[in-house]
């Protein structure tokens, strides 16, 4: 089972210690495919700041930005 009240960004080390902080700093996603747990809500792996930085770098390089 996924811990919805704690998250750690692997890029910058930001941490969230409650579900409200996870929502604010990381956001959530819904698993759309796979063999198990389709539709399960999960915290994003990277914090919002790091995801935005990655998207900006991809745009600057002319790479496709996923949505």
C-alpha positions in Angstrom: 0.0 0.0 0.0 1.2 3.5 -0.9 1.8 6.0 1.9 -0.4 9.0 1.1 0.9 11.1 4.0 4.7 11.1 3.1 6.6 11.8 -0.1 10.2 12.6 -0.9 11.4 14.1 -4.2 14.3 12.2 -5.6 15.6 15.2 -7.5 15.7 18.0 -4.8 15.0 16.2 -1.6 11.8 18.1 -0.7 9.7 16.2 1.8 6.0 16.2 2.7 4.8 14.8 6.0 1.0 15.0 5.7 -1.6 14.3 3.1 -2.2 18.0 2.8 1.5 18.7 2.2 1.7 15.9 -0.3 -1.2 17.4 -2.2 0.4 20.9 -2.1 4.0 20.1 -2.8 3.7 17.0 -5.0 0.2 16.5 -6.2 -1.5 13.2 -7.0 -1.9 11.1 -10.1 -4.3 8.2 -11.0 -2.7 5.0 -12.2 -4.2 4.4 -15.7 -2.6 1.2 -16.8 -0.8 -1.9 -15.5 -1.8 -5.3 -14.3 -2.9 -4.3 -10.8 -4.4 -1.3 -9.0 -5.7 0.5 -12.1 -7.5 3.7 -10.9 -5.4 3.9 -7.7 -4.5 7.4 -6.6 -0.8 7.9 -5.9 1.5 10.8 -5.0 3.6 12.2 -7.9 7.2 11.0 -7.7 8.8 14.5 -8.2 7.7 17.7 -6.5 5.8 20.3 -8.6 8.9 22.6 -8.8 11.1 19.8 -10.2 8.4 18.7 -12.7 8.0 22.3 -13.9 11.8 22.6 -14.2 11.9 19.4 -16.3 9.1 20.6 -18.6 10.9 24.0 -19.1 14.1 22.2 -20.0 12.3 19.9 -22.5 10.6 22.9 -24.1 13.9 24.8 -24.4 15.5 21.7 -26.1 12.5 21.4 -28.5 11.5 18.0 -27.1 7.9 17.0 -26.8 6.3 17.9 -23.5 4.0 15.2 -22.1 0.7 16.0 -20.5 
